[in-house]
Amino acid sequence: MRWGMRSLGTACVVLVGVHAACESASGPDEWWPEVAELEIVPAASLLLLEGDTLQLSAIARDSAGNIIADPAVVWMSEDTVVATVSPTGLVIGRGAGRARVVAAVGGLVATAVVEGRVYLRDFAGSGFAGCGLSAGGNLYCWLLSPLIARSLPPEPLASLSSPWCGISAAHEGYCWYVERRGETEAGTVARAHAFAPIPGGLAVRALMQPTTHRCLLDLDGAAHCWGNSPYSNQYGQLGIGQVDSVAHPLPEPVAGGLTFSSIVAGSRFTCALTDDGRAYCWGLGSRIFDVGTPEGAEVYPEPVRVAPEWRFSELAAASDHSCGLTGAGEVVCWGWRFPGPTPVAGFTFREITADAGHPTCGLTIDGIRACWGWDAVPTVPPNTSHVRFVELGSGCGRVESGDVVCWQTEASLPEQLLFQEP
């Protein structure tokens, strides 16, 4: 048996994934068996969700196969974005991907592979492009493929308001772009970049998806709108009490003094919901009222009440119409080609969704995705008829397993989002 010498009281500071720096404290030296074999327990591939922990152990043996007690182990992670490891071997899942955790004793090393997985607690987008937030507040985005990769916003985000905007825990709003950053055999890898804070310095409660204009709700529920284009208020869609053809680069208060719980927008109009479920809209009349009516021929630079017979729990806006969901699961739509507020018959819904690139749809109480057009007659699209959802977006949905699936068009089948190594 071969023997080596070590100093008692040695203290090590491990810089994970870089190196270990050690400093010897005063104390006597002792002799211990030289390590001939080293293994990590458990040795199989390790699956960790973000935030989960797992204790690893390093088993050292001498040349006779005897276990060496208390070996001096240095632990390292080769990718701290996926997992970190403490000086005692405690592994913490940090993100999606694969990373090797290394244990070193003397000149010997042993490795274990960590498979990092992420649960998206919030998501927005479709199979074309979108982003999701993990339970740990990390941002993951995708573009033209189901591969998603981690992006790095200026600060952790608490919620998403659209595929391109989100709100931090400090109520700061940010918007960004998603662009292609590489290609793999499995598809395009994309990341969010060019994070820009919402102008004006307001603390943000809610943001709407950007169109030709943008709006937010402050912490008191007051609406503020702005737009950098001279067309951003051409039809009064900013709601500031006037119609003009100049840019409004900073958020301006919406006229009327109302407070809201949520806000949505389409092309040339905006709608918002009060705390007691009343719906108000402003902008181009043909997007708010039926195009063939006198009301539809006007513009509305201040909020006007719509669908007054109903109280809603949720609003959704497409490019030319809006819909509201009542507490009883009834959906009512209004705007372009709808003859006034029109109920959507046939299903009881628990969620609705709409945007410019996908049909207006709802999630039924049975988990079925049903969609409709101007006739307000819902049908079940063939591409998602076999799927039961627990949460629905415009082109993505969460299934019962917790996974998020997306589809690019109504002719394409849902694909599960796959995490690409950062």
HELIX and SHEET records of a PDB file:
HELIX    1   1 GLY A  285  ILE A  288  1                                   4    
HELIX    2   2 GLU A  295  ALA A  297  5                                   3    
HELIX    3   3 PRO A  382  THR A  384  5                                   3    
SHEET    1   A 2 TRP A   3  SER A   7  0                                        
SHEET    2   A 2 ASP A  29  PRO A  33 -1                                        
SHEET    1   B 2 THR A  10  LEU A  15  0                                        
SHEET    2   B 2 HIS A  19  SER A  24 -1                                        
SHEET    1   C 2 GLU A  37  VAL A  41  0                                        
SHEET    2   C 2 SER A  57  ARG A  61 -1                                        
SHEET    1   D 4 LEU A  46  LEU A  49  0                                        
SHEET    2   D 4 LEU A 108  ARG A 117  1                                        
SHEET    3   D 4 GLY A  97  VAL A 105 -1                                        
SHEET    4   D 4 VAL A  74  SER A  77 -1                                        
SHEET    1   E 3 THR A  53  GLN A  55  0                                        
SHEET    2   E 3 LEU A  90  GLY A  93 -1                                        
SHEET    3   E 3 ALA A  83  VAL A  85 -1                                        
SHEET    1   F 5 LEU A 120  GLY A 125  0                                        
SHEET    2   F 5 ALA A 129  SER A 134 -1                                        
SHEET    3   F 5 LEU A 139  LEU A 143 -1                                        
SHEET    4   F 5 LEU A 147  SER A 151 -1                                        
SHEET    5   F 5 LEU A 418  PHE A 419  1                                        
SHEET    1   G 4 LEU A 157  SER A 162  0                                        
SHEET    2   G 4 CYS A 165  SER A 168 -1                                        
SHEET    3   G 4 GLY A 173  THR A 184 -1                                        
SHEET    4   G 4 GLY A 187  PRO A 197 -1                                        
SHEET    1   H 4 VAL A 204  LEU A 207  0                                        
SHEET    2   H 4 ARG A 214  ASP A 218 -1                                        
SHEET    3   H 4 ALA A 223  GLY A 227 -1                                        
SHEET    4   H 4 HIS A 248  PRO A 253 -1                                        
SHEET    1   I 4 SER A 262  GLY A 266  0                                        
SHEET    2   I 4 PHE A 269  LEU A 273 -1                                        
SHEET    3   I 4 ALA A 279  LEU A 284 -1                                        
SHEET    4   I 4 VAL A 299  VAL A 306 -1                                        
SHEET    1   J 4 PHE A 312  ALA A 317  0                                        
SHEET    2   J 4 HIS A 321  THR A 326 -1                                        
SHEET    3   J 4 VAL A 331  GLY A 335 -1                                        
SHEET    4   J 4 THR A 342  VAL A 344 -1                                        
SHEET    1   K 3 PHE A 349  ASP A 355  0                                        
SHEET    2   K 3 HIS A 358  THR A 364 -1                                        
SHEET    3   K 3 ARG A 369  TRP A 372 -1                                        
SHEET    1   L 4 PHE A 389  LEU A 392  0                                        
SHEET    2   L 4 CYS A 396  VAL A 399 -1                                        
SHEET    3   L 4 VAL A 404  CYS A 406 -1                                        
SHEET    4   L 4 GLU A 415  GLN A 416 -1                                        
END                                                                             
